[in-house]
Amino acid sequence: MTRADGADGVGNVPPRHFPQPAAERGVHHVNLDARLTAALTAVVAGARRRALRDGDRQIDTAHLLHTLLESDPEVRAVFDGPQVARLLGYLVQRAIGYGLRWQSSVEDSGALPVLSEPEGWSPTAAGALDAACARAERRGHARTCGLDLLAAIVADPESRAVEVLERAGVDVRALPSRIEAAAAVEEFAGGCPESEDVGR
C-alpha cells in the first residue's frame, strides 16, 4: 500500500472548510453607518453580537427587537411597562422553544422588498432596515432612528419579531399609531438625537 501524495496523507482530497455563521462574517452594507444615528448603529452592532453568540445563521428581526428594547428608551416607551418585561422574557428564551425552530429556517416573509441586503442578515430584517431608512427620509431626517426601525419591523406580520410581540400579548395592530405618537413627541423634543434634517 503506497502512501498518498501530500503531507497529510489524504492525497488530492481538498481540506474541509466549515463556513462561519453569516452573522460572524459581519454586515457589509454600503454607507450603513452614514444612514443611522449612532444609537441605532449600536443597536445593529448589538444584534450582530447576539446572533453570533447564539450561533444563529443570520441577524433577524427578533435580534433587532431584542436590542432595541434593551437600549432605546423611545422604543420602550411605545410599550407598557409589563409588556417590555414579558417581551424580554420571551426573547431571552430564544435558545429554546420557537427559537429552535428558527435555527433551521431563514426569515423571509417576502412582505418587504430588499433593496440592498447586508451580508449576514435575513431578507426580512434587511427589508426592514431599508424600509426604516426610507421612513426617516420621508420624515425629513438624514439619519434613521430606533422608532423608524421598530415601525418597519412591525409592518411585516410574518416577521419573527411580530411573532414574539403576539406571544407576549401585544396588540400589534395598535403599534403603528403608538409609534407615530412617540415620533411626534420626539419631533417636539427636537427630533432624532444626532440626526440632522435633510437640506439643512
C-alpha positions, 0 to 999 in steps of 0.5 A: 500500500503506497502512501498518498501524495501530500503531507497529510496523507489524504492525497488530492482530497481538498481540506474541509472548510466549515463556513462561519455563521453569516452573522460572524462574517459581519454586515457589509452594507454600503454607507450603513453607518452614514444612514443611522444615528449612532444609537441605532448603529449600536443597536445593529452592532448589538444584534450582530453580537447576539446572533453570533453568540447564539450561533444563529445563521443570520441577524433577524428581526427578533435580534433587532427587537431584542436590542432595541428594547434593551437600549432605546428608551423611545422604543420602550416607551411605545410599550407598557411597562409589563409588556417590555418585561414579558417581551424580554422574557420571551426573547431571552428564551430564544435558545429554546422553544420557537427559537429552535425552530428558527435555527433551521429556517431563514426569515423571509416573509417576502412582505418587504422588498430588499433593496440592498441586503447586508451580508449576514442578515435575513431578507426580512430584517434587511427589508426592514432596515431599508424600509426604516431608512426610507421612513426617516427620509420621508420624515425629513431626517438624514439619519434613521432612528430606533422608532423608524426601525421598530415601525418597519419591523412591525409592518411585516406580520410574518416577521419573527419579531411580530411573532414574539410581540403576539406571544407576549400579548401585544396588540400589534395592530395598535403599534403603528399609531403608538409609534407615530405618537412617540415620533411626534413627541420626539419631533417636539423634543427636537427630533432624532438625537444626532440626526440632522434634517435633510437640506439643512 
